[in-house]
Amino acid sequence: MLINYLVKKVKSSLINELSLLAKLPDLEVELAKLESKIITTEKQLKVIEQSQQQFTGHYEIWREKRVTAIIEHYGPLWFKDKKILEVGCGYADIGIAFTTLGAVVTCSDARQEHLDVVNERYPFIKTVLADINIEWPFDDEYDLIIHMGVLYHLENIAFSLEKTLQAGTQVILETEVSDSSSGDFVLQVEENSNGYDQSITGLGSRPSIKHLENYFNKYSMQHERLETSSCNSTFHQYNWKQTGSDEWRHGLRAMWFISKKSQ
């Protein structure tokens, strides 16, 4: 494997350093430093290898389509100097796109191993470890909160929705939903908490579109739902027709551009 090859190369280089250190009076101290360097290098290489295996495949084209839709909605010049929070960031592959347009982005995830990859790839991005089922350790206001692909992996969507809608002047909410016409419908779904892209608690939620829009109205937020096929990718569909079946299946998606109403 690539990781083993790279570790061997690094160790070989460090062994050469050892031969040079043999003549030093503080050999024991220098050996300890080298051992620490080997351990650190192995950890960094494992992070790199892991990041090459996750959030790839179907994620890549789908991610590109959603980022394109967001930029087209606001216009590329809008993002300069904007303060943005991305929750459920994974490896920050979405958030990083807006730093290239001049935004100041904070990325958050409930899994430290995801943030380790972000810190390794993008050390200039601020990261925050947070389970947004139960905690909101962020600033009071953001120009934009990106809340994409995470709501349906939450057990407690009410807490996350309320905090997001209070703190974001603009919000992008994207999630998997149920096919229900009821404003009270939220289906609880068991998930594998060990899955890298699944619920951290092992329980997710699939609310109806109306249930979420009731929240937007409660907080006096204007909202526009994407109903075209522009972000459709493999099994992810945004222009599906509601039947009111009170059922859920993979790929039923909804995405909104949400903003505070002008006073």
Residue, then its C-alpha position, 0 to 999 in steps of 0.5 A: m500500500l502507498i502508506n507503507y511505502l511512504v513510511k518505509k521511505v521516511k524511516s530510511s531517511l531517519i535512519n541515515e540521520l541516526s548514523l550522523l547522530a551517533k557521535l553527538p553527546d546528547l544521543e539519547v535526547e536526539l533519538a527521542k526526537l527522531e522517534s517522535k518525528i517518525i510517529t508524527t509522520e506516520k499519523q500524517l500519512k494515515v490521515i492523507e490516505q484516509s482522506q483519499q478514500q472518503f467523500t469521493g465517488h458520487y460525492e464529487i460531481w454532486r458537490e460540484k453541482r451544489v457549489t455551482a448552484i450556490i455561486e450562481h444564486y449569490g454571484p461570485l463577487w458576493f462572497k468577498d469578506k463574507k463570514i461563513l460557517e459550514v456545519g457538518c463539513g466533512y473534509a471541508d470540500i464545500g467550504i474551501a470553494f468559498t475561501t477562493l472567492g474571498a470568504v472567511v470560512t469556519c468549518s465544523d464537524a462532530r468527528q475529530e478525524h474529519l477535522d484532522v484532515v481539514n487541518e492537514r489540507y487547509p491549515f488556514i481554515k478555522t475548525v470547531l468540533a461540535d455535535i450540533n444535536i446538542e451544542w452550538p459553540f459558534d459566534d452569534e452572527y454569520d453572513l451565511i451558514i451552509h447547512m448541507g447534507v447533515l440535518y437528516h443525520l441529526e437526532n435532534i433537528a429542532f435544536s440545530l434548525e433554531k440555532t442556524l436560523q437565529a445566527g445566519t443572515q443567509v442560510i443554505l439548508e440541504t437535506e434528505v426528506s420524506d414524501s409527506s404533506s404533513g407539517d408535523f411529519v418527521l421520520q426517525v431512521e436508525e443509522n450506523s454511528n460508525g459510518y464516516d458519513q452517518s449519524i454520530t448518535g446512530l439515529g437520523s431524521r427525515p422531515s417533510i418539506k412542510h415541516l422545515e418550511n414551518y420553521f422558516n416561517k416561524y423565524s420570519m425567514q424568506h425561503e426559495r426551494l430549488e425545484t429544478s434538476s440542476c443539482n441532480s446527481t446519480f440517485h440524489q434528486y431535487n425535482w421529484k414530485q410529492t405524493g404525500s405517501d408518508e414514505w422515505r427513500h434514499g435520494l429524496r432531497a430538498m435544498w433552500f436558499i433562506s434569508k432574513k426578511s428585510q426590516 
